[in-house]
Amino acid sequence: MVFRWILRACLIGVLSITLGTVVLWNWPTGFYRVATAIGRFACGVKRTTVAVRGVEVPTLDSAPSEPAEQPDSTQKCLTPILFLHGYGTSKEAMLREMDWFSRSRRVIAPDLPAFGENPLAPNQPALDGAGYVRWIEEFRVAANLGRVDVVGESMGGAFAAAYAATYPDSVRRLVLQSAAGVRAPRANAVMTSVARGENPLEISCDSDFDRVVGLCFAHPPFIPAPMRTYLVARALSQQSRSAEVIDGLREFLQCGVEPLLPAIKAPTLILYGDADAITDCSMLAVYSSGIAGSHALLIPSAGHVIFADAPTEARREVSNFLDR
């Protein structure tokens, strides 16, 4: 009798899991929500919001209720790490790197205005580099972070560099990964397209998704069908907003950071992949020569998203640098 009840419970459990999997597989939004919730839990962060200019900014945070602590020379690891995502992505894109530090530090990543779950409200920044940099400082203050280490990816790298130059007292250390914002000595096909006024990273149809993923990764990851469907739908729904953003940021992302480089005083790590098809790796020399005392490294066989293409090397370099 007991065995029969155990067997029945097991069958119900299997059927429930199977039914749940089928439902989620055919419900892209639900699949995305469940997958990202699992990802957040695994990485030790929570989804919360931070009020900036009266707007509740969706944010990933490992310690949303803890006040900032200012580290002394023996407590460097208490410094919070602020992650800034790239163009066309969201805070979730930084989960992998946040996972490297979430057990020892406060890690935090907002959806930048006009990206992810953060629609561009009327009282959010002007669509230019300076406006975003001001917003980042307001976010840091609102999130009670104190002095931070900043890790920026691609567009987020351009923002991070400009932020460190503009607010030097707010930044302890700076990591730039595949950063935009300077003129490339060697323009690749994507940069040539951008210079013509095009947006090669725009997803306007289903086939564009695979093309853009191919540009971002030297080794494209497996993306489950429901996740792919959700991401394509999200990109299509944000098309007009993305066009407005890229028009406002075009000049800044092409060369707007370059004049600011001498003002960066924070110790800086600069990483590019030698297979980057978006921000050409020749930009590494521009950043390293412009930021005094910076440490620059070219990662072999890595594309634009270095921490995905070369996770072992990226983790080693970023961890060693930030834990000093």
RAPEWO-V9260 format. One record per pair of residues at least 12 apart in sequence whose C-alpha atoms are under 6 Angstrom apart, sorted by the first residue. I is the first residue (numbers start at 1). GAP is how many residues later the second one is. If there is no record, write none. Layout:
# RAPEWO-V9260
i->I gap->GAP
i->I gap->GAP
This chain:
# RAPEWO-V9260
i->25 gap->201
i->28 gap->198
i->28 gap->202
i->29 gap->201
i->32 gap->195
i->43 gap->56
i->44 gap->18
i->45 gap->16
i->45 gap->17
i->46 gap->14
i->46 gap->15
i->47 gap->12
i->47 gap->13
i->58 gap->53
i->59 gap->50
i->59 gap->51
i->60 gap->48
i->60 gap->49
i->61 gap->46
i->61 gap->47
i->62 gap->44
i->62 gap->45
i->63 gap->43
i->68 gap->76
i->68 gap->77
i->68 gap->78
i->78 gap->27
i->79 gap->69
i->80 gap->25
i->80 gap->26
i->80 gap->27
i->80 gap->68
i->81 gap->26
i->81 gap->67
i->81 gap->68
i->81 gap->69
i->82 gap->26
i->82 gap->27
i->82 gap->68
i->83 gap->26
i->83 gap->68
i->83 gap->69
i->84 gap->68
i->84 gap->72
i->85 gap->68
i->85 gap->71
i->86 gap->67
i->86 gap->68
i->86 gap->69
i->86 gap->70
i->87 gap->68
i->90 gap->21
i->90 gap->25
i->90 gap->26
i->91 gap->18
i->91 gap->19
i->91 gap->20
i->127 gap->118
i->127 gap->121
i->128 gap->120
i->128 gap->121
i->129 gap->123
i->133 gap->30
i->147 gap->23
i->147 gap->24
i->148 gap->23
i->148 gap->24
i->149 gap->22
i->149 gap->23
i->149 gap->24
i->149 gap->25
i->150 gap->24
i->151 gap->24
i->152 gap->24
i->153 gap->24
i->154 gap->24
i->154 gap->25
i->154 gap->26
i->155 gap->25
i->157 gap->19
i->157 gap->22
i->158 gap->21
i->158 gap->22
i->158 gap->23
i->162 gap->95
i->164 gap->100
i->165 gap->98
i->165 gap->99
i->172 gap->94
i->173 gap->93
i->173 gap->94
i->174 gap->94
i->175 gap->93
i->175 gap->94
i->176 gap->94
i->177 gap->94
i->178 gap->94
i->178 gap->126
i->180 gap->73
i->181 gap->71
i->181 gap->72
i->181 gap->73
i->181 gap->74
i->181 gap->75
i->181 gap->76
i->182 gap->72
i->182 gap->73
i->182 gap->75
i->182 gap->76
i->183 gap->71
i->183 gap->72
i->184 gap->99
i->185 gap->97
i->190 gap->88
i->204 gap->32
i->215 gap->62
i->216 gap->88
i->217 gap->86
i->217 gap->87
i->217 gap->88
i->218 gap->84
i->218 gap->85
i->219 gap->90
i->261 gap->29
i->261 gap->30
i->262 gap->28
i->262 gap->29
i->268 gap->26
i->269 gap->26
i->269 gap->27
i->270 gap->26
i->271 gap->26
i->271 gap->27
i->272 gap->26
i->273 gap->25
i->273 gap->26
i->273 gap->29
i->273 gap->30
i->274 gap->26
i->274 gap->28
i->275 gap->26
i->275 gap->27
i->275 gap->28
i->276 gap->27
i->276 gap->28
